[in-house]
Amino acid sequence: MPQKVRGVVARSKGAPVSLETIIVPDPGPGEAVVQVQACGVCHTDLHYREGGINDEFPFLLGHEAAGIVESVGDGVTEVAPGDFVILNWRAVDGTCRACRRGEPWYCFSTHNASQKMTLESGEELTPALGIGAFIEKTLVHAGQCTKVNPAVKPEAAGLLGCGVMAGICAAINTGKVRRGDSIAVIGCGGVGNAAIAGAYLAGATTIIGIDVDDRKLQWAKEFGATHTINSREQDPVEGVQALTDGNGANVVVDAVGRPETFKQAFYARDLAGTVVLVGVPTPDLTIDLPLIDVFGRGGATKSSWYGDCLPSRDFPMLVDLHLQGRLPLDKFVSETIGLEDVEAAFEKMHKGEVLRSVVVL
């Protein structure tokens, strides 16, 4: 029968979030109910609250999560009750044109649960990224559950569900950083430092962290940055060129998503290098570049959707690397909090005081 649980809801644009009673239905065909153990506080949740994604209020926030499968609906074979899973927001369908051409990480027809969770009044909720995980139990499509080694701590594992995965794989999958490459990362928050960690894993030898905050630059060094640039004090394009024999970096990742940082990334790369945009811009932002420079500099300019990851492939691999001591997921956890602390965590995140606040249930 349906369950009543506590969850964090954004009722209207810009209003503080509230802790509400949520009705979670029994899982239907292809669905699963997951007991959430931990969920990171991500900028995307704040974008939802601010109306920057869409206006389908009220939102059930939270999406960067891990937990235990409690029950499954008919036809579910990929997970079973008791499995420890990371939730993902790109559950591939396997039949769309991207999947058919062997690129399922671009799946154009991802799955979400068919049923809706509701407030006690019966008003339907829109779950953030189809997940809604600032909640004691959530209803998702079974394909959004990726089984991983249960030896990992939930508060570390959940971060792979969004921000850390997006950053690591922006470097490895989208940027295709290789041994001996140089890379610059603009914006050393959670996603940017994950890109630095990914570049370190891939064997890059020159890893440059760029930010306006010395505290974040110190974090960048802890994740593998070999050099840092405070862009309030030094032009980042000139700084990157000075550290790469005047050439620019093989790969530059923009983890901010602003026109000015994108231009810096574009001109800080080497000829025929790669620019990766993983920071999410707001809909009003535009970019103006001389078309001759786009042509003349060659290479590639890419956006990175979720780090172009395939959860079934990448989640278990990165968890194993963490358990082997090669990927310090624990370092991304700045603090653990309760559901009632999400609004305060948004403020800390906005001020740049944390890499990740993680709700632990």
C-alpha positions as CSV (number, residue, x, y, z in Angstrom):
1,M,0.0,0.0,0.0
2,P,1.2,3.6,-0.5
3,Q,3.6,5.0,2.2
4,K,3.8,8.3,3.9
5,V,7.3,9.7,4.2
6,R,9.1,13.0,4.7
7,G,10.5,14.9,1.7
8,V,11.9,18.3,0.8
9,V,9.6,20.3,-1.5
10,A,10.0,23.6,-3.5
11,R,6.5,25.0,-3.8
12,S,7.1,28.1,-5.7
13,K,9.9,30.1,-7.5
14,G,12.5,31.4,-5.1
15,A,10.6,30.4,-1.9
16,P,12.4,28.5,0.9
17,V,12.0,24.8,0.6
18,S,9.7,23.0,3.1
19,L,9.7,19.6,4.7
20,E,6.5,17.9,3.8
21,T,4.6,14.6,4.1
22,I,4.8,12.8,0.7
23,I,2.7,9.9,-0.5
24,V,4.9,7.2,-2.3
25,P,2.8,4.6,-4.3
26,D,3.7,1.0,-4.5
27,P,5.9,0.3,-7.5
28,G,4.2,-0.5,-10.8
29,P,5.6,-2.4,-13.8
30,G,9.2,-1.4,-14.4
31,E,9.4,0.7,-11.2
32,A,11.2,0.4,-7.8
33,V,10.9,2.0,-4.4
34,V,14.3,2.9,-2.9
35,Q,15.0,3.7,0.7
36,V,17.3,6.7,0.3
37,Q,20.4,6.6,2.6
38,A,22.3,9.7,1.3
39,C,21.7,12.5,-1.2
40,G,24.1,15.3,-2.2
41,V,22.9,18.9,-2.4
42,C,23.6,19.9,-6.0
43,H,23.4,23.2,-7.8
44,T,20.7,21.7,-10.1
45,D,18.4,21.4,-7.1
46,L,18.9,25.1,-6.5
47,H,18.2,25.8,-10.2
48,Y,14.9,23.9,-9.8
49,R,13.9,26.0,-6.7
50,E,14.8,29.2,-8.6
51,G,12.7,28.2,-11.6
52,G,15.8,27.9,-13.8
53,I,14.8,24.4,-15.2
54,N,11.1,24.8,-15.7
55,D,8.0,26.0,-13.9
56,E,6.4,22.6,-13.1
57,F,6.1,23.4,-9.3
58,P,5.9,21.9,-6.8
59,F,9.2,20.1,-7.1
60,L,10.4,17.2,-5.0
61,L,14.1,18.1,-4.8
62,G,17.2,15.9,-4.6
63,H,18.7,13.5,-7.2
64,E,22.4,12.7,-6.3
65,A,21.6,9.7,-4.2
66,A,22.3,6.1,-3.1
67,G,20.2,3.7,-1.1
68,I,18.6,0.3,-0.8
69,V,15.9,-1.1,-3.1
70,E,12.9,-1.8,-0.9
71,S,10.4,-3.2,-3.5
72,V,10.1,-3.6,-7.2
73,G,7.2,-3.8,-9.7
74,D,6.3,-6.4,-12.3
75,G,8.8,-7.2,-14.9
76,V,11.8,-5.8,-13.0
77,T,14.9,-8.1,-13.3
78,E,17.9,-5.7,-13.1
79,V,17.6,-5.1,-9.4
80,A,15.9,-6.8,-6.4
81,P,14.9,-5.8,-2.9
82,G,18.0,-5.5,-0.7
83,D,20.3,-4.3,-3.5
84,F,22.5,-1.3,-2.8
85,V,22.1,1.1,-5.7
86,I,23.1,4.6,-7.0
87,L,20.3,6.4,-8.6
88,N,20.8,7.9,-12.1
89,W,18.8,10.3,-14.2
90,R,19.6,8.8,-17.6
91,A,18.1,5.4,-17.6
92,V,18.6,4.3,-21.2
93,D,15.8,2.7,-23.1
94,G,18.0,0.7,-25.5
95,T,15.9,1.3,-28.6
96,C,16.2,5.0,-29.5
97,R,18.3,6.1,-32.4
98,A,21.3,6.9,-30.2
99,C,21.1,3.5,-28.5
100,R,20.7,1.8,-31.9
101,R,23.8,3.4,-33.2
102,G,25.9,2.2,-30.2
103,E,25.9,5.5,-28.2
104,P,23.5,4.8,-25.3
105,W,25.1,7.5,-23.2
106,Y,23.3,9.9,-25.6
107,C,20.0,8.1,-25.1
108,F,17.2,10.4,-26.4
109,S,14.3,8.5,-24.6
110,T,15.4,7.9,-21.0
111,H,13.0,6.3,-18.5
112,N,11.3,7.7,-15.5
113,A,8.7,6.3,-13.2
114,S,5.2,6.4,-14.7
115,Q,3.4,7.0,-11.4
116,K,3.6,10.3,-9.5
117,M,4.4,10.9,-5.9
118,T,2.1,13.4,-4.3
119,L,1.5,15.7,-1.4
120,E,-1.1,14.6,1.1
121,S,-3.6,16.9,-0.7
122,G,-3.2,14.7,-3.8
123,E,-1.2,17.4,-5.7
124,E,1.3,15.7,-8.0
125,L,5.0,16.4,-7.5
126,T,7.7,16.9,-10.2
127,P,10.8,14.9,-9.0
128,A,14.1,16.7,-9.8
129,L,15.7,15.0,-12.8
130,G,13.0,12.3,-12.5
131,I,14.3,11.1,-9.1
132,G,13.3,13.3,-6.1
133,A,15.7,12.0,-3.4
134,F,15.6,14.5,-0.6
135,I,13.1,12.0,0.9
136,E,13.1,8.9,3.0
137,K,11.9,6.7,0.2
138,T,11.4,7.5,-3.5
139,L,9.8,5.9,-6.5
140,V,11.9,5.6,-9.7
141,H,12.1,3.6,-12.8
142,A,14.1,0.4,-12.1
143,G,16.5,1.4,-14.9
144,Q,17.4,4.4,-12.7
145,C,18.9,2.0,-10.1
146,T,22.5,1.0,-10.7
147,K,23.7,-1.8,-8.5
148,V,27.2,-1.3,-7.0
149,N,29.5,-2.7,-4.4
150,P,27.8,-2.2,-1.0
151,A,31.1,-1.7,0.8
152,V,31.2,1.9,-0.3
153,K,29.7,4.6,2.1
154,P,26.3,5.8,0.8
155,E,27.3,9.5,1.2
156,A,30.3,9.0,-1.1
157,A,28.5,6.7,-3.6
158,G,25.6,9.0,-4.1
159,L,27.8,11.8,-5.4
160,L,28.4,9.6,-8.5
161,G,24.8,10.0,-9.3
162,C,25.4,13.5,-10.7
163,G,28.1,16.1,-9.9
164,V,31.1,14.0,-9.4
165,M,30.2,11.7,-12.3
166,A,29.6,14.7,-14.5
167,G,33.1,16.1,-13.7
168,I,35.2,13.0,-13.8
169,C,33.7,11.8,-17.1
170,A,33.7,15.3,-18.7
171,A,37.5,14.8,-18.6
172,I,37.7,11.1,-19.4
173,N,34.7,10.4,-21.7
174,T,34.0,13.8,-23.3
175,G,37.4,15.4,-23.2
176,K,39.2,12.0,-23.8
177,V,42.2,13.1,-21.6
178,R,45.1,10.7,-22.1
179,R,48.4,9.9,-20.4
180,G,50.7,12.9,-20.8
181,D,48.0,15.4,-21.8
182,S,47.6,18.9,-20.3
183,I,44.2,20.0,-19.1
184,A,42.9,23.2,-17.6
185,V,39.6,23.3,-15.5
186,I,37.8,26.6,-15.0
187,G,35.7,26.5,-11.8
188,C,37.0,24.4,-9.0
189,G,33.8,23.5,-7.2
190,G,32.4,20.0,-6.9
191,V,32.1,19.4,-10.7
192,G,35.4,21.1,-11.6
193,N,37.4,19.3,-8.9
194,A,35.9,16.0,-10.1
195,A,37.2,16.8,-13.6
196,I,40.6,17.4,-12.0
197,A,40.3,14.0,-10.3
198,G,39.3,12.4,-13.6
199,A,42.3,13.9,-15.4
200,Y,44.6,12.7,-12.6
201,L,43.1,9.2,-13.0
202,A,43.6,9.3,-16.8
203,G,47.3,10.2,-16.4
204,A,47.4,13.9,-17.4
205,T,50.8,15.4,-16.5
206,T,49.8,19.1,-16.4
207,I,46.6,19.7,-14.6
208,I,45.6,23.4,-14.1
209,G,42.9,24.5,-11.7
210,I,41.4,28.0,-12.3
211,D,39.1,29.9,-10.0
212,V,38.6,33.2,-8.2
213,D,38.6,31.6,-4.8
214,D,41.9,30.5,-3.2
215,R,40.1,28.1,-1.0
216,K,38.8,26.2,-4.0
217,L,42.2,26.3,-5.6
218,Q,43.6,24.6,-2.5
219,W,40.9,21.9,-2.9
220,A,42.0,21.5,-6.5
221,K,45.5,20.7,-5.4
222,E,44.1,18.0,-3.1
223,F,42.4,16.3,-6.1
224,G,45.5,16.4,-8.3
225,A,46.0,19.8,-9.8
226,T,49.7,20.4,-10.5
227,H,49.2,24.2,-11.0
228,T,46.5,26.7,-10.0
229,I,45.6,30.2,-11.3
230,N,43.5,32.7,-9.5
231,S,41.8,34.5,-12.4
232,R,41.2,37.6,-10.3
233,E,44.9,38.1,-10.2
234,Q,46.1,36.7,-13.5
235,D,44.6,36.4,-17.0
236,P,43.7,32.7,-17.2
237,V,44.4,32.3,-20.9
238,E,47.9,33.8,-20.5
239,G,48.4,31.7,-17.4
240,V,47.5,28.4,-19.2
241,Q,49.7,29.3,-22.1
242,A,52.7,30.1,-19.8
243,L,52.3,26.6,-18.2
244,T,52.1,24.8,-21.6
245,D,55.1,26.1,-23.5
246,G,53.0,28.9,-24.9
247,N,50.6,26.5,-26.7
248,G,47.5,26.1,-24.5
249,A,46.1,23.0,-22.9
250,N,45.1,19.9,-24.9
251,V,41.8,20.0,-23.1
252,V,40.0,22.8,-21.3
253,V,36.9,22.1,-19.2
254,D,34.5,25.0,-18.4
255,A,32.8,23.9,-15.2
256,V,31.1,27.3,-14.7
257,G,28.9,27.8,-17.8
258,R,29.2,31.5,-18.3
259,P,30.0,33.3,-21.6
260,E,33.2,34.8,-20.1
261,T,34.5,31.4,-18.9
262,F,33.6,29.7,-22.1
263,K,35.6,32.2,-24.1
264,Q,38.5,31.7,-21.7
265,A,38.3,28.0,-22.3
266,F,38.1,28.4,-26.0
267,Y,41.2,30.5,-26.2
268,A,43.2,28.7,-23.5
269,R,43.3,25.4,-25.5
270,D,46.0,24.4,-27.9
271,L,45.4,24.4,-31.6
272,A,43.2,21.4,-32.5
273,G,42.5,21.0,-28.7
274,T,39.2,20.3,-27.1
275,V,36.8,22.5,-25.1
276,V,34.3,20.8,-22.9
277,L,31.3,22.7,-21.5
278,V,30.0,20.9,-18.4
279,G,28.9,23.9,-16.3
280,V,25.1,24.4,-16.9
281,P,24.3,27.8,-18.3
282,T,21.0,29.6,-17.7
283,P,18.7,29.9,-20.8
284,D,19.3,33.7,-21.2
285,L,23.1,33.4,-21.8
286,T,24.6,33.8,-25.3
287,I,28.1,33.6,-26.7
288,D,29.7,35.7,-29.4
289,L,32.9,34.3,-31.1
290,P,34.6,35.3,-34.4
291,L,33.7,32.5,-36.8
292,I,37.2,32.6,-38.3
293,D,38.6,31.7,-34.8
294,V,36.2,28.7,-34.6
295,F,37.5,27.5,-37.9
296,G,41.1,28.5,-37.6
297,R,41.7,27.0,-34.1
298,G,40.4,23.6,-35.2
299,G,39.8,20.9,-32.7
300,A,36.4,20.3,-31.0
301,T,34.0,22.2,-28.8
302,K,31.7,19.8,-26.9
303,S,29.0,19.9,-24.3
304,S,29.1,17.1,-21.8
305,W,25.8,15.5,-20.8
306,Y,26.3,13.8,-17.5
307,G,29.9,13.2,-18.4
308,D,28.7,11.2,-21.4
309,C,28.5,8.4,-18.9
310,L,26.8,5.0,-19.1
311,P,25.7,4.3,-15.5
312,S,25.7,0.5,-15.8
313,R,29.3,0.7,-17.0
314,D,30.8,3.7,-15.1
315,F,29.2,3.6,-11.7
316,P,30.5,0.2,-10.6
317,M,34.0,1.0,-12.1
318,L,34.3,4.3,-10.2
319,V,33.1,2.7,-7.0
320,D,35.7,0.0,-7.4
321,L,38.4,2.6,-8.0
322,H,37.3,4.4,-4.8
323,L,37.5,1.2,-2.8
324,Q,41.0,0.6,-4.1
325,G,42.0,4.0,-2.8
326,R,42.5,5.5,-6.3
327,L,39.5,7.9,-6.3
328,P,39.0,10.0,-3.2
329,L,35.2,10.3,-3.2
330,D,35.2,11.0,0.5
331,K,37.0,14.3,0.0
332,F,34.0,15.7,-1.8
333,V,31.8,15.4,1.3
334,S,32.2,18.7,3.2
335,E,29.5,17.9,5.7
336,T,26.6,15.6,6.4
337,I,23.2,17.1,7.2
338,G,19.5,16.2,7.8
339,L,16.5,16.8,5.5
340,E,15.6,19.9,7.6
341,D,19.0,21.5,6.7
342,V,18.7,21.6,2.9
343,E,17.8,25.3,2.8
344,A,20.9,26.2,4.8
345,A,23.0,24.0,2.6
346,F,21.8,25.9,-0.5
347,E,23.1,29.1,1.1
348,K,26.5,27.5,1.9
349,M,26.7,26.2,-1.7
350,H,25.8,29.6,-3.1
351,K,28.6,31.2,-1.1
352,G,31.2,28.5,-2.2
353,E,31.8,27.3,1.4
354,V,31.4,23.6,0.6
355,L,32.1,21.1,-2.1
356,R,29.1,19.0,-1.2
357,S,26.7,19.0,1.7
358,V,25.2,15.5,1.9
359,V,21.8,14.6,3.4
360,V,22.1,11.4,5.4
361,L,18.9,9.5,6.4
